[in-house]
Amino acid sequence: MQTYGTGRETTPVVVPGPDGDLAGEQLTGPVHAVPGGAADLELATSLCNHEVRAVAGAPFDPSADDVCAACAERAR
């Protein structure tokens, strides 16, 4: 059985830093299932074909709250 990691869609943001403004990303949307082995912040495509940022080492739980319904169905 294929094991999937988690991913989240992100939105670019600017946050204040000690030496001026810093670029960052804010997590948005539901949790998606992404192919296993993806590195932190590596661009990956979820099962539902949304481009997301992968979170390495975090297994995808299709029964958890705030998960993409399409990813949950296909990851079962």
Secondary structure, DSSP 8 states (H G I E B T S, - for coil): ---EEEEEEEEEEEEEETTEEEEEEEEEEEEEEEETT--TT-EEE-TTS-EEEEEEEEE--TTSTTB-HHHHHHH-
